[in-house]
Every structure is written in structure tokens, then in C-alpha cells.
Amino acid sequence: MKKILVFGGGQVGSSVAKILSDDGNDITLVDYDKDVLNKLKENIDIKTIHGLASYPSIQKMADAENCDMVIAVTGSDEVNMAACHVAKTIFNIPRRIARIRANEYLHETNGFDKKTFSINDVISPSILITDYVKNIIDHPGAFQAFKFASGKVHVIAATVLSNGPLSGKRLSEFQEHSPNLEVKVVAINRDGKVIIPDENTFIMPDDDVLFIATEDNMKFMSELRKMTDKPHNVMIAGGGRIGTALATKLESLYSLKVIEKNKNTAKLISEALSSAVVLNSDIADENMLRDESIEDVDYFCAVTSDDQVNILSAKLAKEMGASKTISIVNKSSYRNLVSKEIDIVVSPEDVTLSSLLAAARTSDIVSVNRIANYDGECMEIIAHGNDKTSKIVGKRISQLKLPSSIVVGAIVRKDNVLLANHDLEIESDDHVIIFIFDRKEIPKIEKMFQVSVGFF
């Protein structure tokens, strides 16, 4: 059990506090808004402190000197940085994580150094969301895509089309059809129920299927979706932090257009980009979308800071012929309402939480991703020790006696990717890609990967 201070009780702060509290940690949350704290106390069994997180007196009141970690996710970058600096220099808290939104703070070329503010890990929502959206665009047909082990392993979630070649087929038929393809079906979500498949499981239309594959075997997506053409035309609606970062990453790969309503912002984006077309216009202007051939757009990405603008523009683009729409939606109530009308709904909260959880849990957890539609997580964890000091090293997967809600997807051993099977034995320094479909089991996973004192 860790004693953790969470600064900021917004969507991300309250969510990370609840998840880490459910994991069995001792959580104290600090926020300047009494109403926020009162609501939290009604829903989560944690300690709360009213005050500004960067004040030493407030941190002292929160028993900072006995804390193991600080997670600073207030609405102010400057408060987050100052709070981490106070936590280290005055209270010597060992680990400090800060969410920082402004791009100016994210580049060392601008003179920013996280060590100056005593920050161990910087969580940048704009970078995380940019990478998340780019992964989806790079994998046509997927509604979620992750990379593990420095890109050697890909996890893809996709919906099966009724006219797709796998629809109505047994899983064994997929394996027979592509015997040399290194792809594993981890789980199927059918009508809200998670199914852990075997070779006799049928893949049905509208199933959300979760795959794990090696980097060289991603061609299987065309088998699933009958989509062999790569996307060419991408339109980004919104030139803020995320829109600018996404455009920078995509402009060399796709024919790109960026729409930004603010004239000065549009001018700055145009100067920053080399080949993309930047349009100073309203993203909900039907005439403009028609003139810019919206019907030829493969991906329309609505990434402004306004949920309603994103939702309405994505729906309009879809109605006018855009092939796929991606929309950032912050409010969970909105996401539930529009999930059937927009192809891919991106939750900044979930994307940010994944990175926070990876940093906050054990040091052997390399990365964590929350899985949409499954209420689960996928982790990359390093195995340490030997058969005497570890509960997993030297054991076959079948000997781990895992509950049905936990699935080992793959093991990365040095540069080799081994898709999991019951007889595969785990060795020290293996990177294990593991799926958890019941988050109550996460503490069990962390304990499994711990090594005994003799290891040290």
C-alpha cells in the first residue's frame, strides 16, 4: 500500500484517486473548491483537504512528510509544478508526477527542464491524445490502437462488419485461413458482455474484437474489415494544442487540411506547418466543407476544446460524406449519447489516466492503456527474479492459475515477440503484455510481479 497525495479534484484527479484507492492505496486529495471536495466525499472513501496544493502549510496538513507519491493534476500547470517542487524540497516525497498542458513547457529547447521543478514524470494530455489519434488513423478500421514494447506489439480493437470475411466464422477458421499470421484474439465484446474466446468461438457481426499482433502482422486488419486502401485525406477541425500537434505529426504522411476559426491562430499554424493547407473558417460551415470536398475525406478529426462543437462538426462531416469521424469528447454523459453517431469518440480523461496509472503503480509497469467498451486495462509489465524469488518467473502461463478475467496476450523477450499460449514459460526480464477485464484484480497482478527480499 502506498500513501499518495492527489492535487486536483477534477475529472482526472477524482478518477485517479478512486482507481488508486480501489487498488488499496491510502489517498488524500487536495482541492481549492469546497463543492468539489464535498461531492467527492459522497462518492469516494478518501481523505480530503481544502486549500491550494502548492502551499507548504496545506501539504503539511495532508501529512506530506509521510507520503510516497504526489500526483499533481490541478487545472493550473504552474500550481502543479510548484506543488511538486514544494513536495520534494520541503517534504522529500520520493515520486512526483505532474500534468502539464501548455506546449511551451514541454520542450527542452524552450529552456524548460522538469528537474528544475523536481518533477519525475510529466503527463502531457496533448501529446498523449495526439499519439492516440495518430495510432487510430495509422490502423484503418480500428476504433482503438495501442503499441507496447517500443512498437513491437500492437493491440487493436475493431468492430466486425456484417459483410466482412470473418463474420459468422469460427476463430479456428480465421487461424486456418492465415496460419502464418501472428495474431491472437484476446477478447470479444458482444452486446456489452466480454467473451474470452477459444478456437470454437464464432465471430459475429458487430462484435468488438480485441486483437494482439506483432508489428509485421498488422495486415490482418484488411482481413477483418475488407479495407485494403490506406487513408489519404485527413481534415483536422481545431488548431489548438492538440490540433497543432496532430497536424505536425500527420502532414508528412497524409494530404492534410486544418480548419481554425481564429485568424491569428490560423496564421500561426500555417507558419508552423510546411505542406498542410490551413483554412481560416468555421468548422461547421457547410459551404466550406462542400468546397473542400468533405466527401473525399478519409478521417475528419474534431479536436477543439469544446465538446459540443466537436460533436456537431463530426456529425455534420459524416452526414456530408466523410468516411470516418473522430471526436474528442470530455464529458462522459456526452460520450454515451454520441457513441453510435460518431465513429470514434476519444476520451481525454481515459487517455490521460492510462499514462498516470502507469507512472503511479509499480516501477515495473512500463505502460497502461484503458480498453474502450471493455471496462478493462492492458499493461506491459517487466518480470524480475528467479523461480525462488518470483511468483511467475520459471512458470508456464497455465501454472499461474489466473482468473478468467485476466489474459496474458504476449511476451516480449529481448527483440522477440511470443504470442501467449498455455505452455509458454515466463523468464526474468520478459515484458509481459497482460489484459485485465476486472479492475478489482489489478492489485493481484501487482503482487504476482513483486519479487521477494532475497532478490535484492
CORDAPE-V139653 format. One record per residue. N is the residue number from 1. OMEGA is omega in whole degrees, 0 to 359 (NA if undefined). Layout:
N_OMEGA, N_OMEGA
This chain:
1_177, 2_174, 3_190, 4_173, 5_175, 6_178, 7_180, 8_184, 9_176, 10_182, 11_183, 12_181, 13_180, 14_180, 15_181, 16_177, 17_180, 18_183, 19_181, 20_174, 21_177, 22_178, 23_178, 24_180, 25_177, 26_188, 27_169, 28_182, 29_180, 30_176, 31_182, 32_185, 33_181, 34_180, 35_178, 36_181, 37_179, 38_178, 39_180, 40_182, 41_178, 42_188, 43_185, 44_180, 45_178, 46_175, 47_179, 48_178, 49_177, 50_178, 51_180, 52_189, 53_184, 54_180, 55_177, 56_181, 57_179, 58_178, 59_177, 60_178, 61_180, 62_178, 63_184, 64_184, 65_179, 66_183, 67_179, 68_189, 69_173, 70_173, 71_185, 72_182, 73_175, 74_180, 75_182, 76_176, 77_185, 78_176, 79_179, 80_180, 81_180, 82_180, 83_178, 84_180, 85_177, 86_182, 87_180, 88_190, 89_182, 90_187, 91_176, 92_176, 93_190, 94_187, 95_185, 96_183, 97_182, 98_170, 99_178, 100_185, 101_188, 102_181, 103_182, 104_181, 105_191, 106_184, 107_180, 108_178, 109_177, 110_178, 111_181, 112_176, 113_184, 114_181, 115_178, 116_181, 117_176, 118_180, 119_175, 120_183, 121_174, 122_176, 123_181, 124_179, 125_184, 126_178, 127_181, 128_182, 129_177, 130_179, 131_180, 132_181, 133_179, 134_178, 135_179, 136_180, 137_179, 138_180, 139_183, 140_180, 141_181, 142_170, 143_173, 144_182, 145_179, 146_172, 147_177, 148_176, 149_178, 150_175, 151_180, 152_182, 153_177, 154_173, 155_186, 156_172, 157_183, 158_178, 159_182, 160_177, 161_182, 162_180, 163_180, 164_184, 165_180, 166_184, 167_179, 168_182, 169_171, 170_178, 171_179, 172_178, 173_176, 174_181, 175_178, 176_181, 177_182, 178_187, 179_183, 180_182, 181_180, 182_182, 183_178, 184_173, 185_184, 186_184, 187_176, 188_173, 189_182, 190_179, 191_176, 192_179, 193_181, 194_179, 195_172, 196_192, 197_166, 198_186, 199_180, 200_180, 201_176, 202_172, 203_187, 204_176, 205_179, 206_171, 207_168, 208_187, 209_181, 210_182, 211_167, 212_185, 213_173, 214_182, 215_184, 216_186, 217_181, 218_179, 219_180, 220_179, 221_179, 222_176, 223_183, 224_192, 225_187, 226_180, 227_182, 228_181, 229_175, 230_177, 231_180, 232_188, 233_179, 234_176, 235_180, 236_179, 237_181, 238_183, 239_177, 240_182, 241_183, 242_180, 243_180, 244_180, 245_180, 246_179, 247_179, 248_181, 249_188, 250_192, 251_179, 252_185, 253_186, 254_169, 255_195, 256_172, 257_178, 258_179, 259_179, 260_185, 261_182, 262_186, 263_181, 264_179, 265_179, 266_180, 267_180, 268_180, 269_180, 270_179, 271_182, 272_183, 273_183, 274_186, 275_182, 276_174, 277_180, 278_183, 279_176, 280_186, 281_175, 282_184, 283_178, 284_180, 285_183, 286_181, 287_179, 288_180, 289_179, 290_180, 291_181, 292_174, 293_180, 294_181, 295_178, 296_182, 297_179, 298_178, 299_173, 300_186, 301_178, 302_189, 303_176, 304_178, 305_184, 306_181, 307_185, 308_177, 309_179, 310_182, 311_184, 312_181, 313_178, 314_178, 315_179, 316_179, 317_179, 318_180, 319_182, 320_170, 321_176, 322_185, 323_180, 324_178, 325_176, 326_182, 327_172, 328_179, 329_183, 330_185, 331_182, 332_179, 333_177, 334_183, 335_180, 336_183, 337_189, 338_185, 339_179, 340_184, 341_179, 342_187, 343_183, 344_179, 345_183, 346_177, 347_176, 348_179, 349_181, 350_181, 351_180, 352_180, 353_181, 354_181, 355_178, 356_182, 357_178, 358_180, 359_187, 360_181, 361_188, 362_182, 363_180, 364_175, 365_184, 366_180, 367_179, 368_173, 369_176, 370_185, 371_180, 372_177, 373_181, 374_184, 375_182, 376_180, 377_173, 378_184, 379_167, 380_184, 381_179, 382_177, 383_179, 384_174, 385_178, 386_185, 387_178, 388_186, 389_183, 390_177, 391_185, 392_182, 393_182, 394_180, 395_171, 396_181, 397_181, 398_181, 399_182, 400_179, 401_181, 402_173, 403_184, 404_182, 405_179, 406_183, 407_172, 408_184, 409_183, 410_174, 411_175, 412_183, 413_188, 414_181, 415_183, 416_176, 417_180, 418_176, 419_191, 420_166, 421_187, 422_185, 423_182, 424_182, 425_181, 426_179, 427_178, 428_182, 429_171, 430_169, 431_185, 432_177, 433_189, 434_181, 435_179, 436_182, 437_172, 438_188, 439_175, 440_182, 441_184, 442_177, 443_178, 444_179, 445_180, 446_179, 447_179, 448_184, 449_178, 450_176, 451_181, 452_184, 453_182, 454_181, 455_185, 456_NA
